[in-house]
Every structure is written in C-alpha cells, then in structure tokens.
Amino acid sequence: MPVNLKAPDPKDLHPVPGVKLGIAMAGVRKANRRDLTVVTMDEGSQVAGVFTRNRFCAAPVQLCRQHLAADSHSRAILINTGNANAGTGDDGLSRALSTCIALARKLEISPQQVLPFSTGVIMEQLPNDRIEAGLPAALADLKEDNWATAAEAIMTTDTLPKAVSRQVKIGGKTVTITGISKGAGMIRPNMATMLGFVATDAVIAPALMNPLVHEAADQSFNRITIDGDTSTNDSFLLIATGKAGHDPITRLDSADGAALRDALIEVSQQLAQAIVRDGEGATKFIAVRIEGGKSEHECKQVAYAIAHSPLVKTAFFASDPNLGRILAAVGYAGIEDLDQTEIDLFLDDVHVAKNGGRNPTYREEDGARVMKQSEITVRVDLHRGEETATVWTCDLSYDYVKINADYRS
C-alpha cells in the first residue's frame, strides 16, 4: 500500500489554458486499460525537458532530445505505457518516429513538433501499429480537464495515479501549475524510472525555460531513490503556454520569477515524493537530511549512500533500530577526509549517535518507537561546514522482490 498517499481528486486539478489531454485504450501490452495519452499545446507554447543520464537511453528519449534541440516549437506529446521501446536499436527509433509522423498528420503539424514518451518493459518491439490505431480515440477525447485520467493512463507498476496542482498570483494574474508523474520502481537519481509532465500558463522568457526545468528536477526528481537503478526512459517536461496574461518573467531573481520558481519546485517535489510513497512494496517514507557539509555535493553523497543501502532499507522495513548500518553508510560514502568523531546521528527527535559513537543517553526503545512510524527523518550532522541536502527514499520489503519477479507475467 502507498505510504500516506491518496489518489488525486479530479476537482483539485486545475486545467491549464492552452493544454488539452486525450486518453485511449490501445492495447499496447494489455487489453482494456488506458495506455495511450496525447497532450496538445497551443501554438506559441514553450517546452523544455530533462532526461535520463543512462547511456542506454530509450528510442523516445533520443527522439525527444533531437526534436527539442531542433527548436521546432513542440505542439504535441505522445505517451504510451506497457512498452519502454528501449534496447530496440534502429528499429525502435523507426517505430517511435512512425508514431510521431502518424500523430503529426492528424494534427497537421510536423513530426518534429511531436515529443514521444514510452514506459514499460525494456527490449521488446514497440507495437506502433496499435498506438497509431489508438490515436483517433485519444484525439476525440482531448479536453482541458483530463489531468486525473492522464495520470492514471501513464501508470505501470504504480498503485495510484499521481497529480498535483497549484495556483499563484503573478503580476496580478492567477497562474496555474498542474502536473502528473508516474514511477514506483527502477528509481534512482538522474533521474528515476519516471515520467513527469508539468504545465503552466505563466508567461516565461524563452531563455528561462531550461534553467527552470533543470532547477525543478534537481530539487525534486533528482532527490529520490527507491532501489538505486537508473532507468532508460526517465523524462521530465515543463510546458509553458503563456496564456496567463501577465508581463513576461525575464528574471528568476525577481519577485514574480521567484514566486513561479518556488511554486514549480513545490509541485515537482510533491510529484517526486508521491513516487517514493508509492515505491514498489514500500511501507515507509524516509527523508534523509545531511547537514554540516563542506559542499552540497558531499551532502548528497552521504544521503544517497544511506538511502541506497539495502541493509538500511531492510532495517526500516523490519522496524529494527540496527542503526549502526546508517553510520557504516556514512563511512563508505566516499568522503576521504571525514572525521568520524564529529558525526551526530538523529532519528526524528532521537539523538542516536554523538561524536561518532553511541549517544550515552540513547535508548533502543526510543529508536524502535521511531522506526515503527510510517514517516521517518534520518538526520546526520557532519560538522564540516554549512551546506545541507535532503533526499527521499523508502524501505525495501518482501513485496518489492515479488513485484519485480512477476513484472512481465
């Protein structure tokens, strides 16, 4: 069961003027399930993206990068679940391009204006004929208030759809930010096995789109891990339609720029955290906060060492305060000049380790009390500087193995 996560209420998801979504059942992998989503953006919309750093990236990722680099003014997004179209070579590229051409013809735009996304099983041929056959139904379903259904249609092993919406005042106008994401396993930073799409009607200077999407990703989707595996298909897209009517935001350090950036990061973080809360087999949501680092980079090194450790994660699943495992992870995180006698470890309000050793006042029953909670914060103070970093993870349960052992059945 997801950790303190509920399906979004469609009434809470604000439509974004200039964006429409249509969903269909194409039978990509299984019959009678929503597995095809088309998103259209009005002319003049801007799009920027962040993609997986896995060198074995999927065909749709390769095409998306090419189409965005060509500055072709993207007008449509095509998403399928059930098949990742990764590890498919030139045939995979050809099949992905075929779906772009098919959608472009129906929308009377160029294929380079279509951005394809796929998620599902790796190293299987994309059934592009089924996707193309499903396009008329998806296009007939296009509407602005389809965010909740789209969030469901992009799911794979997720147990719940993930969607977040916020509105802020910018330049006296109401600006909407609405997004959806999917992901539950093969999750590791840079990025996770995930798809994320966030749209806003804010008026944003073109030069700010890439900085905005990268900062939002760095503060959200690049701060989560479930199992340490980096996927082939990870993608996070920011869409700005410019329909809100306020003066263009040209600087992120302005009041309006900061308001937009903060709201975008908040939406992205909630979407990213929803992925962790719905992690395959997860029973606990864990924030790992590292303080007192010389740099943010070394803080993240330590945080990921803890968050990736199977020994730490299984201890959390068992509610076993075997907390020396956390100190061991700090030690092998790769900081060569780390002074272990300076390390403090906290589990929520419980001071577990002091000056690198067991805190004399620590009682194991206090650690056990915290470990039984569904939400836990691990805090480590390195006492080396002023920098901090937080990542989010979950425990590792029996069900994680079952889900991934049975994934293709």
Rosetta blueprint (number, residue, H / E / L):
1 M L
2 P L
3 V L
4 N L
5 L L
6 K L
7 A L
8 P L
9 D L
10 P H
11 K H
12 D H
13 L L
14 H L
15 P L
16 V L
17 P L
18 G L
19 V E
20 K E
21 L E
22 G E
23 I E
24 A E
25 M L
26 A L
27 G L
28 V L
29 R L
30 K L
31 A L
32 N L
33 R L
34 R L
35 D L
36 L E
37 T E
38 V E
39 V E
40 T E
41 M E
42 D L
43 E L
44 G L
45 S L
46 Q E
47 V E
48 A E
49 G E
50 V E
51 F E
52 T L
53 R L
54 N L
55 R L
56 F L
57 C L
58 A L
59 A H
60 P H
61 V H
62 Q H
63 L H
64 C H
65 R H
66 Q H
67 H H
68 L H
69 A H
70 A L
71 D L
72 S L
73 H L
74 S L
75 R L
76 A E
77 I E
78 L E
79 I E
80 N E
81 T E
82 G E
83 N E
84 A L
85 N L
86 A L
87 G L
88 T L
89 G H
90 D H
91 D H
92 G H
93 L H
94 S H
95 R H
96 A H
97 L H
98 S H
99 T H
100 C H
101 I H
102 A H
103 L H
104 A H
105 R H
106 K H
107 L H
108 E L
109 I L
110 S L
111 P H
112 Q H
113 Q H
114 V E
115 L E
116 P E
117 F E
118 S E
119 T E
120 G E
121 V E
122 I L
123 M L
124 E L
125 Q L
126 L L
127 P L
128 N H
129 D H
130 R H
131 I H
132 E H
133 A H
134 G H
135 L H
136 P H
137 A H
138 A H
139 L H
140 A H
141 D L
142 L L
143 K E
144 E L
145 D L
146 N L
147 W H
148 A H
149 T H
150 A H
151 A H
152 E H
153 A H
154 I L
155 M L
156 T L
157 T L
158 D L
159 T L
160 L L
161 P L
162 K E
163 A E
164 V E
165 S E
166 R E
167 Q E
168 V E
169 K E
170 I E
171 G L
172 G L
173 K E
174 T E
175 V E
176 T E
177 I E
178 T E
179 G E
180 I E
181 S E
182 K E
183 G L
184 A L
185 G L
186 M L
187 I L
188 R L
189 P L
190 N L
191 M L
192 A L
193 T L
194 M L
195 L E
196 G E
197 F E
198 V E
199 A E
200 T E
201 D L
202 A L
203 V L
204 I E
205 A L
206 P H
207 A H
208 L H
209 M H
210 N H
211 P H
212 L H
213 V H
214 H H
215 E H
216 A H
217 A H
218 D H
219 Q L
220 S L
221 F H
222 N H
223 R H
224 I E
225 T L
226 I L
227 D L
228 G L
229 D L
230 T L
231 S L
232 T L
233 N L
234 D L
235 S E
236 F E
237 L E
238 L E
239 I E
240 A E
241 T L
242 G L
243 K L
244 A L
245 G L
246 H L
247 D L
248 P L
249 I E
250 T L
251 R L
252 L L
253 D L
254 S L
255 A H
256 D H
257 G H
258 A H
259 A H
260 L H
261 R H
262 D H
263 A H
264 L H
265 I H
266 E H
267 V H
268 S H
269 Q H
270 Q H
271 L H
272 A H
273 Q H
274 A H
275 I H
276 V H
277 R H
278 D L
279 G L
280 E L
281 G L
282 A L
283 T L
284 K L
285 F E
286 I E
287 A E
288 V E
289 R E
290 I E
291 E E
292 G E
293 G E
294 K L
295 S L
296 E H
297 H H
298 E H
299 C H
300 K H
301 Q H
302 V H
303 A H
304 Y H
305 A H
306 I H
307 A H
308 H H
309 S L
310 P H
311 L H
312 V H
313 K H
314 T H
315 A H
316 F H
317 F H
318 A H
319 S L
320 D L
321 P L
322 N L
323 L L
324 G H
325 R H
326 I H
327 L H
328 A H
329 A H
330 V H
331 G H
332 Y L
333 A L
334 G L
335 I L
336 E L
337 D L
338 L L
339 D L
340 Q H
341 T H
342 E H
343 I L
344 D E
345 L E
346 F E
347 L E
348 D L
349 D L
350 V E
351 H E
352 V E
353 A E
354 K E
355 N L
356 G L
357 G E
358 R E
359 N L
360 P L
361 T L
362 Y L
363 R L
364 E H
365 E H
366 D H
367 G H
368 A H
369 R H
370 V H
371 M H
372 K L
373 Q L
374 S L
375 E E
376 I E
377 T E
378 V E
379 R E
380 V E
381 D E
382 L L
383 H L
384 R L
385 G L
386 E L
387 E E
388 T E
389 A E
390 T E
391 V E
392 W E
393 T E
394 C E
395 D L
396 L L
397 S L
398 Y H
399 D H
400 Y H
401 V H
402 K H
403 I H
404 N H
405 A H
406 D L
407 Y L
408 R L
409 S L
